[in-house]
Amino acid sequence: MSDLKELKIDVVSDVVCPWCAIGYKNLETAVQRLEGDIDIDLQWHAYELNPETPVGGNPHRQMLKDKYGMSDEQYASNHQRITDMGAQAGFEFNFREEMRTSNTFDCHRLLLWAKDSGHQTDLKMAFFQAYFTDTKDVNDRSVILDAVAQVGLDVDAAAAVLDSDQFAAEVRAEEERYQQLGIQSVPTYIVNDQYAISGGQPPEVFEQALRQIADEMSA
């Protein structure tokens, strides 16, 4: 009989959340370290940090200054820290001056569409890269479809989703569900529907937490 323990991880996150990108890369490292002991079934779920963002977005710097009361010095320091932590985790951030916020609702619709394809995580990472590395507008149809093509999914089928209201109600229902569960910040990792890990934790924290949860679940 195999001693492999199985864990389900539901990741509540947004495409424009830098800690979500860092957190996932660190989780990925932890999962690699756990290979042979723990098997992970991971799915992504919708959360919009700035659902009111208009088409075309807003200047990124000004949005953060308005939302969090950041000074220019705090903005620069915060983004240097994120850039350094991203590099350590294996993800490239480029916070260019011309960077703008993006509405992510259509990204979440396509992530739900991709859920059963085996490429949902690939698509999420492609969206992270488009926004944070390439500083593109992930509300732009061409950017979204480029990400779909990049991970080998059906571009025509994805375009048909964008041209309709498919998965819109499901995204809103997901967002409401996790808000009702009390999730007010992302990333949040819900393990086996019972345990929550919050934030862009280092690999060691994920590894320890997942081992402990697996042990408790099998006790």
C-alpha positions as CSV (number, residue, x, y, z in Angstrom):
1,M,0.0,0.0,0.0
2,S,1.3,3.5,-0.9
3,D,2.1,5.9,1.9
4,L,1.5,8.9,-0.5
5,K,-0.8,11.4,1.2
6,E,-3.2,13.5,-0.9
7,L,-4.0,17.1,-0.2
8,K,-6.5,19.4,-2.0
9,I,-5.4,23.0,-2.1
10,D,-7.9,25.8,-3.2
11,V,-6.0,29.0,-3.9
12,V,-8.0,32.2,-3.6
13,S,-6.0,34.9,-5.4
14,D,-6.0,37.7,-8.0
15,V,-4.0,38.0,-11.1
16,V,-2.7,41.5,-10.1
17,C,-1.6,40.4,-6.6
18,P,2.2,40.3,-6.4
19,W,2.2,38.2,-3.2
20,C,0.0,35.6,-5.0
21,A,2.8,35.1,-7.6
22,I,5.5,34.9,-5.0
23,G,3.4,32.7,-2.7
24,Y,2.7,30.2,-5.5
25,K,6.3,30.0,-6.6
26,N,7.2,29.3,-3.0
27,L,4.4,26.7,-2.7
28,E,5.7,25.1,-5.9
29,T,9.1,24.8,-4.3
30,A,7.6,23.2,-1.2
31,V,5.6,20.8,-3.2
32,Q,8.7,19.7,-5.1
33,R,10.4,19.0,-1.7
34,L,7.4,16.9,-0.7
35,E,7.4,14.8,-3.8
36,G,6.9,11.2,-3.0
37,D,5.3,11.9,0.3
38,I,2.4,14.2,-0.5
39,D,0.4,14.6,-3.7
40,I,-1.3,18.0,-4.3
41,D,-4.5,18.7,-6.2
42,L,-4.5,22.4,-6.7
43,Q,-7.2,24.7,-8.1
44,W,-7.4,28.5,-8.4
45,H,-10.4,30.6,-7.3
46,A,-11.4,34.2,-8.0
47,Y,-10.8,37.2,-5.9
48,E,-10.7,40.8,-7.3
49,L,-8.5,43.2,-5.4
50,N,-9.8,46.2,-7.4
51,P,-13.1,45.1,-9.0
52,E,-14.0,48.8,-9.8
53,T,-10.9,49.2,-12.1
54,P,-12.2,50.6,-15.5
55,V,-11.3,49.4,-19.0
56,G,-7.8,50.7,-19.6
57,G,-6.9,50.7,-15.9
58,N,-5.5,53.4,-13.7
59,P,-1.9,54.4,-13.1
60,H,-0.4,51.8,-10.8
61,R,1.6,54.1,-8.6
62,Q,-1.4,56.5,-8.1
63,M,-3.8,53.7,-7.3
64,L,-1.5,52.3,-4.6
65,K,-0.9,55.8,-3.1
66,D,-4.6,56.5,-3.0
67,K,-5.7,53.1,-1.7
68,Y,-3.0,52.6,0.9
69,G,-1.8,56.1,1.5
70,M,1.8,55.3,0.3
71,S,4.4,58.0,-0.2
72,D,6.7,57.8,-3.2
73,E,9.4,56.5,-0.9
74,Q,7.2,53.8,0.5
75,Y,6.0,52.8,-3.0
76,A,9.6,52.5,-4.2
77,S,10.7,50.5,-1.1
78,N,7.7,48.2,-1.3
79,H,8.2,47.4,-4.9
80,Q,12.0,46.8,-4.4
81,R,11.1,44.4,-1.7
82,I,8.6,42.6,-3.9
83,T,11.1,42.5,-6.8
84,D,13.8,41.0,-4.6
85,M,11.5,38.4,-3.0
86,G,10.2,37.5,-6.5
87,A,13.7,37.0,-7.8
88,Q,14.4,34.7,-4.8
89,A,11.3,32.7,-5.5
90,G,12.0,32.5,-9.3
91,F,9.6,35.1,-10.6
92,E,10.5,38.4,-12.4
93,F,8.7,41.6,-11.5
94,N,9.1,44.8,-13.6
95,F,7.4,47.8,-11.9
96,R,7.8,50.3,-14.7
97,E,6.6,53.8,-14.3
98,E,4.0,53.5,-17.0
99,M,2.5,50.4,-15.4
100,R,-1.3,50.5,-15.0
101,T,-3.8,48.5,-12.9
102,S,-6.0,46.0,-14.8
103,N,-9.5,44.8,-14.3
104,T,-9.2,41.0,-13.9
105,F,-12.8,39.8,-14.2
106,D,-12.3,38.2,-17.7
107,C,-9.1,36.5,-16.5
108,H,-11.1,34.9,-13.7
109,R,-13.7,33.8,-16.2
110,L,-11.1,32.1,-18.3
111,L,-9.4,30.5,-15.3
112,L,-12.7,28.8,-14.5
113,W,-13.1,27.8,-18.1
114,A,-9.6,26.2,-18.0
115,K,-10.2,24.4,-14.6
116,D,-10.7,20.9,-16.1
117,S,-8.1,21.3,-18.9
118,G,-5.0,20.5,-16.8
119,H,-3.6,23.9,-17.7
120,Q,-5.3,26.2,-15.1
121,T,-2.1,26.8,-13.2
122,D,-0.2,27.4,-16.5
123,L,-2.8,30.0,-17.5
124,K,-2.6,31.7,-14.1
125,M,1.2,31.9,-14.3
126,A,0.9,33.2,-17.9
127,F,-1.4,36.0,-16.6
128,F,1.0,36.8,-13.7
129,Q,3.9,37.0,-16.3
130,A,1.9,39.2,-18.7
131,Y,1.0,41.6,-15.9
132,F,4.0,41.7,-13.7
133,T,6.9,40.8,-15.9
134,D,5.7,42.2,-19.3
135,T,3.6,45.0,-17.7
136,K,0.7,44.4,-20.1
137,D,-3.0,45.0,-19.5
138,V,-4.5,41.7,-18.6
139,N,-8.0,43.1,-19.3
140,D,-6.9,43.5,-23.0
141,R,-8.4,40.8,-25.2
142,S,-5.3,40.2,-27.2
143,V,-3.1,39.9,-24.1
144,I,-5.6,37.4,-22.6
145,L,-5.7,35.3,-25.8
146,D,-1.9,35.4,-26.1
147,A,-1.7,33.9,-22.7
148,V,-4.2,31.2,-23.7
149,A,-2.2,30.4,-26.8
150,Q,1.0,30.3,-24.8
151,V,-0.2,27.5,-22.6
152,G,-1.7,25.5,-25.5
153,L,-5.4,26.0,-24.9
154,D,-8.0,26.6,-27.6
155,V,-7.9,30.3,-28.5
156,D,-11.1,30.2,-30.5
157,A,-13.0,28.6,-27.5
158,A,-11.5,31.2,-25.2
159,A,-12.5,34.0,-27.5
160,A,-16.1,32.6,-27.5
161,V,-16.1,32.8,-23.7
162,L,-14.9,36.4,-23.8
163,D,-17.6,37.3,-26.4
164,S,-20.3,35.9,-24.1
165,D,-21.2,36.1,-20.4
166,Q,-20.0,32.5,-19.8
167,F,-18.7,31.9,-16.3
168,A,-19.6,35.4,-15.2
169,A,-22.2,34.2,-12.7
170,E,-19.8,31.5,-11.5
171,V,-17.0,34.0,-10.8
172,R,-19.3,36.2,-8.9
173,A,-20.6,33.3,-6.9
174,E,-17.0,32.2,-6.1
175,E,-16.1,35.7,-4.9
176,E,-19.2,35.9,-2.7
177,R,-18.6,32.5,-1.3
178,Y,-15.0,33.2,-0.2
179,Q,-16.0,36.6,1.2
180,Q,-18.7,34.9,3.3
181,L,-16.0,32.5,4.6
182,G,-14.2,35.6,5.9
183,I,-11.4,35.8,3.3
184,Q,-10.4,39.5,3.1
185,S,-6.9,39.2,1.7
186,V,-5.0,37.1,-0.8
187,P,-3.4,34.8,-1.4
188,T,-5.2,32.4,0.9
189,Y,-4.6,28.6,0.6
190,I,-7.4,26.4,1.8
191,V,-6.2,22.9,2.4
192,N,-8.7,20.0,2.4
193,D,-11.5,22.5,3.1
194,Q,-10.3,22.8,6.8
195,Y,-7.0,24.6,7.1
196,A,-6.0,28.1,5.8
197,I,-2.6,29.4,5.0
198,S,-2.4,33.1,4.2
199,G,0.1,35.3,2.5
200,G,3.2,34.8,0.3
201,Q,4.9,32.5,2.8
202,P,8.5,31.1,2.3
203,P,8.9,27.5,1.0
204,E,9.8,26.3,4.5
205,V,6.5,27.5,6.0
206,F,4.5,25.8,3.3
207,E,6.5,22.6,3.6
208,Q,6.1,22.4,7.4
209,A,2.4,23.3,7.3
210,L,1.5,20.8,4.5
211,R,3.5,18.0,6.3
212,Q,1.6,18.8,9.6
213,I,-1.8,18.9,7.9
214,A,-1.1,15.6,6.0
215,D,-0.1,13.9,9.3
216,E,-3.2,15.2,11.1
217,M,-5.5,14.1,8.2
218,S,-4.1,10.6,8.3
219,A,-4.0,10.2,12.1
